[in-house]
């Protein structure tokens, strides 16, 4: 799906976890072609796969990227990619957030779009309305009083700028005829194309470059893709790729108090949970942690779109913890042991309690989340070697119990008579851990197959080729109720027969 995983490539590749982070950059439509060429070249350089789609007529490009967020090295690699992508977007006159907000994912990237003066102004406005930094601390701007703003302005005036200054709107621009030095992934001045994050950066005190060369999946170094000034000047692009202006001699620093975009990532902090006697999770490398991180928050499970399925428990409660996305988030937290301590925590059991295991998410989720499977795996890990609540045994063994009542003559009638007495039904439900307000359908005698055979509804009773398959669930092997009976009879009257899949004939 466009929101969840990269498509398989037919050669055993693809099908990678696709993450948000740079998903709605927008440029003027006239610049879109050049921007897409530069952006896809950057993806190739960093060996990061993805799928581009969006509102191209408006210049808005959506993309989910297969960034390697599972390891600290992969996070560093991904951050360098996103910084370079932001500089390319700004160089084409665009915005890193063309449709949604900047927020936590892109707040750091504002420094590649706005001048330090404008960012300080954002911080001063923040100080007016939130001097205590109580509202979304670390996001976009931190409060800055007039004294600090004045001090920072004076410090900037003490240095000289490379190239032109910020335009009247506070966005970076180049003075006519200027060729400002581009910035590296960390904001430092470079003498090469703005996209060349792999190029040598300014030397540190030890003489080493401060930005690592991009590494491909096979461990080899990516190409630097540095362009000389003549090549850039001869380009047909609407602007060169020198990006924002650098402060002479040093850094374009992250605003004080603003979190970097790789802060507080859940995936890199998650502990592996290898398959151990439960599901194999073959498509997730045999790791339950990788499986629960398939969810990237698309939210299709809670969208009331015709032709799709909304998680039925969420439909009833409208509580985020009772939707597939909310349950996946809690399982992710259990994997990294930050907000939720472990897979057997009460928060996990509460979130999974109302899951009906209907499997709608497994068919409808673009990321392939299968909450019924995750629920079963979480309960298996929680109760392995321990007694479960009585309701688990009652409902888990229900298909076997109904087969017994269906095959023992008179047993279903006795059970129905007992359950028809309200006090007895209430007592029985309380003992087995069910809500006494819950109704109970009448148990049936006989199986679907036997019922259909007596009515000549099975394949073999009519000429070959006229059969219609009927798949009975394991909990529905008893003789059908009135509605099912009417449907089956109608099928027979139309000249077809049932090819029952009931294995308990």
Secondary structure as UniProt FT lines:
FT   TURN            2..4
FT   STRAND          24..26
FT   HELIX           29..31
FT   HELIX           32..46
FT   STRAND          50..55
FT   HELIX           56..58
FT   STRAND          60..65
FT   TURN            69..70
FT   HELIX           72..91
FT   TURN            92..93
FT   HELIX           103..106
FT   HELIX           107..112
FT   HELIX           116..129
FT   TURN            131..132
FT   TURN            137..138
FT   HELIX           146..157
FT   TURN            168..169
FT   TURN            176..177
FT   TURN            185..186
FT   STRAND          188..189
FT   TURN            194..195
FT   TURN            197..198
FT   TURN            205..206
FT   TURN            217..218
FT   HELIX           229..233
FT   TURN            248..249
FT   TURN            256..257
FT   TURN            261..264
FT   TURN            267..269
FT   HELIX           282..284
FT   TURN            285..286
FT   HELIX           288..292
FT   TURN            293..294
FT   HELIX           300..302
FT   TURN            306..307
FT   HELIX           312..317
FT   HELIX           320..322
FT   HELIX           324..336
FT   TURN            343..344
FT   HELIX           346..353
FT   HELIX           360..364
FT   TURN            366..367
FT   HELIX           371..383
FT   TURN            384..385
FT   HELIX           390..396
FT   HELIX           398..407
FT   TURN            409..410
FT   HELIX           411..419
FT   HELIX           422..432
FT   TURN            436..437
FT   HELIX           448..454
FT   TURN            455..456
FT   TURN            459..460
FT   TURN            464..465
FT   STRAND          467..470
FT   HELIX           474..476
FT   HELIX           482..493
FT   TURN            494..495
FT   STRAND          497..500
//
